[in-house]
Amino acid sequence: MAGRQAGLSLLRLLNERPRPQRFNLVGHSLGCRVLCSALQALAEDTPLLARFAGSEFNVALLQPDADCDPLACEQSGIPRLRMLIATSNL
């Protein structure tokens, strides 16, 4: 929950900049869970999401934590969201 709120707060701060923007977000392991959670919170906050109109989100998830659901994040309804999900068996 704390990561979700911190991630959403960071997105709110980034939204203060001129638009449209390109956001390159990278998470590793537990950071993937934080990133996905923040993006899902953004998708649920319709007024904030509308302020990101025209912006592009490039997200790289490197070895996501087992509890992270990157597909739910990818299907969140955020326009112009591109994801790279890299896993390893090691």
N, C-alpha and C positions, 0 to 999 in steps of 0.2 A: 504494500500500500504506500509506503514512504517513497519507494522508487517511482511509482506511478505518478504521485503528486509532484515529485521533484522533476521528473521528465516533462510533465505537462507545464510546469512553471517555466522550465527552460524554453519550451516551444513558445510560450506566451512572450517571454523576453525577446526571442528571436523575431517574433512577429512585429516588433516595434520598428524594424528596419524597413526601408523602401521595398515595395513589391514590384513584380514577382521575384522570387528568389529560388535558388537551388540549395537544398539542404542535403548534405552528405553525412549520414549517421552510421556509425559503426559500433557494434556491440560484440563482446566476446563472453561466452559462457553465461554467467549470471547477468551480465550486462545486456544480453539479448532479451532476457525476461523483462528487464526495466524498459528497454526500448519498445518492445511490443506492447507492454502495458501502457506506456505513454502515448503511443500511436492509437491504441484502442480508445483511450480517454479522449484524445483529440477528435476521433471519429464520432464520439458520443456528444461532444460539445459543438453543436451545429453553428452557433454564432461565431465561435473561434475558427472553426473549419472554414466558414465562409470568408473570413478575413485572409485566409491563406490561398484564396482563389488565384489560379495561375502559377502558383509555386510548384516546384518539383521536389519530390522526396526520393532520394537514392539511399537505400538501407542495405548494409552488409551485416549479416549475422554469421559470426565465426564460431563454430562449435557450440551451438545453442545448448543451454542447460536443458536437462531432460524434461523439466516442467514447463518449458517455454513452448508456446504453440505458434510458430511463425506463420502457419497457414491461416490462422484466424486473423492475424495481423494483416496479412496480404489481402484478405477478403473483407477488410474493414470498411471499404467504400471511400477511402481517401483517394481523390483523383490524382493522377500523375505520380503514383507510388510504384517504384520499382525496387525489387528485392533480390539480393543474392544471398543464398543460404549455403554455407559450406560446412560439411560435417566430416568427421574422421572416425574410423573404427579403432584407432589407437588410443 
